[in-house]
Amino acid sequence: MNTTLQPDAPFSCNYSPQIPELLLKLNCSIVISTYQAGKLVMISPKDENSLITLPRSFDKPMGFDVHDDKLILACKDEVIVFENSQDLATHYPNKMHTYDSLFLPRMTYYTGHVDMHDISFGNKGIWAVNTSFSCVCLINGNHNFIPKWKPKFISELVSEDRCHLNGLVMQDGNPLYVTALGTSDTPQGWRDSIMEGGVLIDLSTDENIFEGLPMPHSPIFYKGELYVLLSATGQLVRLDVKNKKIEVIQDLEGFCRGLDIIGDYAFIGMSKLRETSSTFAKLAFTETADKAGIKIVHIPTKAMVGEIEYKTSVDEIYEVKTLQESIRPNILNTINPIHKYSLSIPGKTFWGNPNDKTFSNR
């Protein structure tokens, strides 16, 4: 393992030496959300031998999705929409000619504190899993959220996190499957059966396709097949929906959550277990899951091919995605006022001068 950044510096990590070269080969960067640290973190190949990390602060960032030049991010009580501008990236005042993409805040939806988890672009707008209200909802600005579906075992729409609905699978722009950690209809009832209570539900039929799953998270389609992380047993699995079979791809030996696949490589988030959590105390690897980071698995061979381990700052990861065709991305939050000096209109972009309030054409 190589060491990057200074010892004990924020977001310092160890990583397998082949990871920078792999990211260059795949022409991508890694993006993670860590609600515990309040950051969206972009991990990029500086060259074939080293990685560079760019963290940005957000209020409890959870699920996010990227589609074309747009990115959406679910936070504590809002959903933020960003748009990428390569031209503004090139002329970013703080580091000119450094970044190949720059995601700028363009719109905020105020959802209220409803604990949004997975979120996705869809045909009808922004779809999200509303964990507090145990439903799948649309976000369009007309209301805090518009409930569109809830499991048949949930009797009423209330803010009680009854089944811990979390994962969302889209197909052709519409929600297809969701994962939940239980089928309880009582407040926080899912906590009583975390080792065997998880389900995969088909929204079109309201049927539980799989039951007895140990804390399923982060379901995604890849090449027509469905992959899920079983967090309570630390496994990446492939679910055969037709034949109701589960195939273990890799035992990850820790709490896994956050999954993306590109070029047959699965990028998986690993989290430390909370020492004070009575729920996590039930898991078999409580004493050994002491590192947070990313593990990379080559799906065809089921081989572990790389790992990133954080030494500081990151304890828990929610979402992991690869940002394709970008090896030096940047994103601006609304905390730092520099985002206010970027302007984009059809055919032109401008960066303002904070000192004299003027804008130069790019």
C-alpha positions in Angstrom: 0.0 0.0 0.0 1.2 3.5 -0.8 0.6 6.4 1.4 -0.8 9.7 0.1 -1.0 13.2 1.6 0.7 14.1 4.9 0.5 11.9 8.0 -2.7 12.7 10.0 -3.8 15.3 7.4 -7.5 15.5 6.7 -8.6 12.8 4.3 -5.2 11.1 4.3 -5.4 7.6 3.0 -3.5 4.5 2.0 -4.2 2.9 -1.4 -3.2 0.0 -3.6 -0.5 1.2 -6.1 -2.5 0.1 -9.1 -5.5 2.3 -8.4 -4.3 5.5 -10.1 -3.5 3.6 -13.3 -6.8 1.8 -13.2 -8.7 5.1 -12.9 -6.8 6.5 -15.8 -7.5 3.3 -17.8 -11.2 3.6 -17.0 -11.1 7.4 -17.6 -13.0 8.2 -14.4 -12.8 9.5 -10.9 -14.5 8.2 -7.7 -17.0 10.3 -5.8 -18.2 9.4 -2.3 -20.7 10.9 0.1 -19.9 10.8 3.8 -22.7 12.2 6.0 -20.7 11.6 9.1 -18.0 14.0 7.9 -20.4 16.2 6.0 -18.5 15.9 2.7 -18.8 15.0 -0.9 -15.3 13.7 -1.8 -13.8 13.4 -5.3 -10.9 11.0 -5.7 -8.9 11.4 -8.9 -5.7 10.1 -10.5 -3.0 12.8 -10.3 -0.8 10.6 -12.5 -0.2 6.8 -12.8 1.3 6.6 -9.3 -0.8 8.9 -7.1 -4.3 10.0 -6.2 -5.6 13.4 -5.3 -8.6 14.1 -3.1 -11.0 17.0 -3.2 -13.6 17.3 -0.3 -16.5 19.7 -0.3 -18.7 20.4 2.7 -22.5 19.8 2.6 -25.0 19.3 5.3 -25.4 15.5 5.8 -24.9 14.5 2.1 -26.5 11.1 1.3 -27.5 9.8 -2.1 -26.5 11.4 -5.3 -26.8 10.8 -9.1 -25.1 12.0 -12.2 -26.7 12.1 -15.6 -25.1 13.8 -18.6 -23.9 17.2 -17.2 -26.2 17.3 -14.2 -25.6 16.0 -10.6 -28.2 15.9 -7.8 -27.4 15.5 -4.2 -29.7 14.7 -1.3 -28.7 16.5 1.9 -30.2 16.9 5.4 -33.3 18.9 4.4 -32.7 19.8 0.7 -31.9 18.4 -2.7 -29.3 20.4 -4.7 -29.0 20.3 -8.5 -25.6 21.0 -10.1 -24.6 21.6 -13.7 -21.2 20.9 -15.1 -19.4 23.4 -17.2 -16.1 22.4 -18.8 -15.4 26.0 -19.8 -15.9 27.4 -16.3 -13.7 24.5 -15.0 -10.9 25.5 -17.3 -10.9 29.1 -16.1 -11.7 28.4 -12.4 -10.0 31.4 -10.7 -8.5 29.5 -7.8 -6.7 27.0 -10.1 -6.7 27.9 -13.8 -6.4 25.0 -16.3 -6.5 22.3 -13.7 -10.0 20.8 -13.8 -11.8 19.0 -16.6 -15.3 19.4 -15.1 -16.8 21.8 -12.6 -20.3 21.1 -11.1 -22.0 24.4 -10.0 -25.1 24.8 -7.9 -28.1 25.8 -10.0 -31.2 24.9 -8.0 -32.2 23.9 -4.5 -35.4 22.0 -3.5 -36.3 22.3 0.1 -37.6 18.9 1.2 -37.5 19.3 4.9 -35.8 16.8 7.2 -37.1 13.6 5.7 -33.9 11.5 5.5 -33.7 11.1 1.8 -31.4 8.1 0.8 -31.0 7.0 -2.8 -31.9 9.5 -5.4 -32.1 9.4 -9.2 -32.9 11.3 -12.4 -36.0 9.9 -14.1 -38.5 10.6 -16.9 -40.9 12.5 -14.6 -38.2 14.4 -12.7 -36.2 13.6 -9.6 -37.1 10.4 -7.8 -35.9 9.7 -4.2 -36.3 7.2 -1.4 -37.9 9.0 1.5 -36.7 6.9 4.4 -38.5 8.8 7.1 -41.9 8.4 5.4 -41.2 4.9 4.1 -42.1 5.9 0.5 -40.7 6.6 -3.0 -41.4 10.2 -3.9 -41.0 12.8 -6.7 -39.3 16.1 -6.0 -40.3 19.0 -8.3 -40.6 22.1 -6.1 -44.4 22.2 -5.9 -44.3 20.5 -2.4 -41.6 19.3 -0.1 -42.1 15.9 -1.8 -44.9 14.0 -3.6 -45.4 10.5 -2.4 -45.8 8.1 -5.4 -45.5 4.6 -3.8 -45.2 2.9 -0.5 -44.8 -0.8 0.4 -48.0 -2.6 0.9 -47.1 -3.5 4.5 -46.9 0.2 5.4 -50.3 1.2 6.6 -50.0 5.0 6.6 -47.7 7.8 5.5 -46.0 9.0 8.7 -42.5 10.2 9.6 -41.5 7.1 11.6 -38.9 5.2 9.5 -40.8 2.0 9.8 -38.9 -0.3 7.4 -35.8 1.8 6.6 -36.5 2.0 2.8 -33.1 2.9 1.3 -32.1 1.6 -2.2 -33.6 2.5 -5.6 -33.2 0.8 -8.9 -34.3 2.6 -12.0 -35.2 1.2 -15.4 -36.0 3.2 -18.5 -36.4 6.4 -16.3 -38.8 4.9 -13.8 -38.4 3.2 -10.4 -38.4 -0.6 -10.7 -37.0 -2.0 -7.4 -36.3 -0.8 -3.9 -34.6 -2.3 -0.9 -35.7 -2.0 2.7 -34.1 -3.4 5.9 -37.4 -4.8 7.2 -41.1 -5.1 6.7 -42.1 -3.5 10.0 -45.2 -1.3 10.2 -44.1 0.2 13.6 -41.7 3.1 14.3 -38.1 2.0 13.8 -39.3 -1.6 13.8 -36.8 -2.7 11.2 -34.1 -2.6 13.9 -35.4 -5.8 15.4 -34.5 -8.0 12.4 -31.5 -6.6 10.7 -29.8 -10.0 10.1 -32.8 -11.5 8.3 -35.4 -8.9 7.7 -34.3 -7.2 4.4 -36.3 -7.3 1.2 -36.1 -6.4 -2.5 -39.5 -5.1 -3.7 -40.9 -4.9 -7.2 -42.8 -1.6 -7.4 -44.9 -2.7 -10.4 -46.3 -5.7 -8.5 -45.8 -4.7 -4.8 -44.3 -8.1 -4.3 -41.2 -9.0 -2.2 -38.9 -10.6 -4.8 -36.3 -11.5 -2.2 -36.8 -11.8 1.6 -34.5 -12.6 4.5 -31.7 -10.3 3.2 -29.2 -9.0 5.8 -29.3 -5.2 5.5 -29.5 -4.8 1.7 -28.1 -1.5 0.3 -27.1 0.1 -3.0 -28.9 -2.1 -5.6 -27.9 -1.4 -9.2 -28.2 -2.9 -12.7 -25.1 -3.6 -14.6 -25.2 -5.4 -18.0 -28.7 -6.5 -17.3 -27.9 -8.1 -14.0 -28.8 -6.9 -10.5 -26.1 -6.4 -7.9 -26.7 -5.6 -4.2 -24.6 -5.1 -1.1 -25.6 -7.1 2.0 -24.2 -4.8 4.6 -24.8 -7.0 7.7 -22.7 -9.9 6.2 -20.3 -7.8 4.2 -21.0 -9.3 0.8 -21.3 -8.1 -2.8 -24.0 -10.4 -4.4 -25.7 -10.9 -7.7 -29.4 -11.4 -7.5 -31.1 -13.7 -10.1 -34.6 -12.3 -10.0 -36.0 -14.9 -12.4 -34.8 -17.9 -10.5 -34.7 -16.3 -7.0 -31.0 -17.2 -6.5 -28.2 -15.3 -4.7 -24.6 -15.5 -5.9 -21.9 -14.2 -3.7 -19.3 -12.3 -5.8 -17.0 -11.3 -2.9 -16.9 -11.4 0.9 -15.8 -7.9 1.8 -15.2 -8.6 5.6 -16.9 -5.4 6.8 -19.8 -3.1 6.6 -20.4 -2.3 2.9 -22.6 0.4 1.5 -22.3 2.5 -1.7 -21.8 0.7 -5.0 -21.0 1.5 -8.6 -19.7 -0.6 -11.5 -17.8 0.5 -14.5 -15.8 -1.6 -17.0 -16.5 -4.8 -15.0 -15.0 -3.2 -11.8 -17.2 -2.7 -8.8 -16.3 0.2 -6.5 -17.7 -0.4 -3.0 -17.8 1.8 0.0 -16.7 0.4 3.4 -17.6 2.0 6.7 -16.5 1.7 10.3 -19.1 0.5 12.7 -20.4 2.9 15.3 -19.1 1.7 18.7 -22.2 3.2 20.4 -24.8 1.7 18.1 -26.9 -1.1 19.6 -28.0 -2.0 16.0 -24.5 -2.5 14.6 -23.4 -4.4 17.7 -25.4 -7.3 16.4 -23.1 -7.8 13.4 -20.5 -10.5 13.3 -17.6 -8.2 12.3 -18.2 -5.6 14.9 -14.6 -5.7 16.3 -12.8 -6.0 12.9 -14.7 -3.4 10.8 -12.4 -0.6 11.9 -11.6 1.0 8.6 -13.5 3.1 6.1 -12.7 3.4 2.4 -13.3 1.8 -0.9 -12.7 -1.8 -2.2 -12.5 -2.6 -5.9 -13.6 -6.0 -7.2 -13.2 -7.3 -10.7 -16.6 -9.0 -11.3 -15.8 -11.5 -14.0 -13.0 -13.1 -11.9 -14.5 -12.2 -8.5 -11.0 -10.9 -7.5 -10.2 -8.1 -5.1 -8.0 -5.8 -7.2 -7.5 -2.7 -5.0 -8.4 -0.8 -1.9 -8.4 2.7 -0.4 -8.3 3.0 3.3 -8.9 6.3 5.0 -6.6 7.1 8.0 -8.5 10.3 9.0 -11.8 12.2 8.5 -13.9 9.4 6.9 -15.7 6.9 9.1 -18.9 6.2 7.3 -19.7 6.2 3.6 -23.2 6.2 2.1 -22.8 6.5 -1.7 -20.1 5.6 -4.1 -20.2 6.5 -7.8 -17.7 6.8 -10.6 -17.6 10.0 -12.6 -17.0 8.9 -16.1 -14.9 10.7 -18.6 -13.5 13.0 -15.9 -10.1 12.5 -14.2 -9.9 15.9 -12.4 -13.4 17.0 -11.4 -14.5 19.8 -9.1 -17.7 20.8 -7.4 -18.7 24.0 -5.6 -21.0 24.2 -2.7 -23.1 27.2 -1.6 -21.1 27.8 1.5 -18.1 29.4 -0.3 -19.3 32.5 -2.2 -17.0 31.9 -5.2 -19.9 30.0 -6.9 -21.7 33.3 -7.2 -19.0 34.6 -9.5 -19.7 31.9 -12.1 -22.2 32.8 -14.8 -23.4 30.6 -17.6 -25.8 31.7 -20.4 -26.4 29.9 -23.7 -23.2 30.0 -25.7 -21.1 31.9 -23.1 -19.7 31.7 -19.7 -18.2 34.4 -17.4 -16.1 34.4 -14.2 -16.6 37.5 -12.0 -13.9 39.4 -10.2 -14.8 39.5 -6.5 -12.8 42.7 -6.0 -14.6 44.9 -8.6 -17.8 42.9 -9.2 -17.2 42.7 -13.0 -17.3 39.6 -15.2 -14.9 38.6 -17.9 -16.2 36.7 -21.0 -14.9 33.2 -21.6 
